[in-house]
Amino acid sequence: MSPVEAARSPPPPIPPPPPRSSMTQFLPPNLLALFAPREPIPFLPPPDKLVHEKKNVHNYLGVGSFLQRAGFEDPSETPPPTRVETRDER
C-alpha cells in the first residue's frame, strides 16, 4: 500500500472498551461492608388522612398585622424616597 493510499483509507475502527470489572473486589473488608446491601425499608401503613385532605385548623397568619399593631415601623420616621435620574432625563 502506497503512502497516498494509506492517507486516503479510513482509520482503523476504535476497539470497544474492556469490560468493567468490579473494583470493589480489591477493597479491604471494612470498606466492602459499606457496599453491602441493607435490609429493606419496613412498610408503614399510610396516615389517617393525607396532608391535602386534612382540614386546616391552624389559622396561621404572617407577622404583618402584628407589626402594624405593635408600632415597630412609625411612618413619620420613614425617610422620603430618593429621586434617581433616569437615562432619558440626562
Secondary structure as GFF3:
##gff-version 3
##sequence-region A 1 90
A	DSSP	alpha_helix	3	8	.	.	.	ID=ss1
A	DSSP	three_ten_helix	23	26	.	.	.	ID=ss2
A	DSSP	alpha_helix	29	32	.	.	.	ID=ss3
A	DSSP	three_ten_helix	33	35	.	.	.	ID=ss4
A	DSSP	three_ten_helix	51	53	.	.	.	ID=ss5
A	DSSP	alpha_helix	64	70	.	.	.	ID=ss6
A	DSSP	three_ten_helix	75	77	.	.	.	ID=ss7
###
